[in-house]
């Protein structure tokens, strides 16, 4: 018998993602905060049926579904959302409530403002000289355990890399439904060869990193661990909100096809003086999304780099359609990390940036 979830510990929990802070003026910073509030709950009969259906789609037996990696990956899809919680953000000794309570799906978000003085008192410096601010998330009445987080303080000027995850830095095989599900729920995540090294070089040249993905928030922990274990630069994470009802497979596959534009537009609007490099792949709609963003923000987007995926390659017809009335010099297609590193010298070659609270 497959045992997933079903814990008797029904205390509420919070997941909060690595985020960023940006200056609103010379006296204050806003810290973008986002996360989920939930509690574990026993599986319903319908949910157990969904797990079996997932196993059939992946063409694996019940014994395989009993492995720890599957249980750890699929369990977050069956948690019970905590709605209506009053969430508070604490930096140092200053606590600011979010304007809105957690939503029906347990999601909460906000951009509380903290003074420059408060930020300076608690800011920490990483090995590259960049500033990070630790913060904590709590709820009114102590409904959930306090959760610690970190905000990357992004300078007004400099370069930010916005990177997709699936099939850009992690092998996912999005174009093949079965392989995507098996890679998501049953296998250790595998990095795209050489990408971590390229990203570290960019980080050393001064770049900040923002990972924007169609992956659901339920995969945050294994995704974050994969990045850390494989040497990818630390950065902010922006995942899709996902609430499971009764069609796990259909909703997961539909989720894969949704765009990431909203999170990217917010970053460009929050950081109007920064330059951005967009990295994605050809398996989904990254080229179309990125070019649309470039057309709206041509002064901010310095380069677009697309990994060519064999299952959905950048064929001539697709390229011609994309670049109609556009400059093809903004977008570069690459097949391996070595090619990416060489082609990106036009953006990163000999460049350095500085950071600081100013």
C-alpha positions, 0 to 999 in steps of 0.5 A: 500500500502506498503511503503518502502524506497522512501525517498526524501532525496537522500544524501549519507550515510556511514555505518562503522563496529566496527573494529580492529587495529594491530601493524605492528612494534614497531612504528606503527599500522594499522586500518582495516576499512570497510563499505558501501556508499549508498543513499536511493532511491524510490523503483522500480516496480521490487523491490516492486514485490520482497517485495510481493514475500518475503511476500508470502514466509513468508506466511504473509499478506500485513498488516504485511509487513506494520509494522515498524520492517519489513520496517526497516529491508528490506529497506537497501536491496534497497538502491543505492550504491555509487561507486567511492568515495574517502574515508579518515580515520581520527584519532586525527588530522591525515587523511589518504586516503584509497588506493582504492575508493568505489567499484561498490557495495558501499563497501570500505575497507583498512588498513591505518597506523598510528604512535604509537604517534598518537594512544597514543594521542587518545586511550581510555580505557574501563572498562576491561583496553582494548584500543580503538581508535575513528576514523572518515570516510569522503570523498573527497569533502564532498559527504557524512556525516562524520561517527564516528567509533571505532577500538579495539586495539588488543595486539600482544599476548592474546586470541581472540574469533571468534564467529558466530552469527546466531544460535550460539548467536542468534536464527535464525533457518537457516535450515528452510527457512521460519523461517529464513526469518521471524526471519530476517525480522519480529521478534525481535532478540532472544539471545541463552540462557546463551551465553551472560553470558559465553562471558562476563566471557571470556571477563573478563578473557582477551579475545577479540571478533570478530563476523563473520557472513554470515549475509549481511551488511544490517542487521548491525544495528539490529545485533549490537543493539541486541548484545548491548541490550543483554549484549554481549561483544563489538567486531569487526563485519565482515558481508557479502557484498551483492548487491541486483539486482533482486532475493532477496530470492534466493540471501539471501538464497545462501548467507547463505551457503557461508563461513566466512573463508576469514575474519577469515584467515585475522585475523589470518594473521594480529595477528600471535602471538595470540591464537584463539577460534572459536565458531559456530554451526552445522546448516551450515558449521562452523565445516567444515570451522573451522577444515580446518582453524585449519589444516592451523593454528594449532599453533593459534587455541586453541579450536573449540566449536560447538553448536549442532542444532537439525535441523542439528545435529552433527550425528556420520557419520558427526563427523567421516568424520570431524575428519578423520585424525584430532584430535578430542580433538580440537573440542567440541560439546555443547548443552547449554551455561552451557556445553560450559562454563564448557568445555571451562575451558581448554582454559580460566580457570584462564587465564588473558591477558594484553593490551597496546600500546607497 
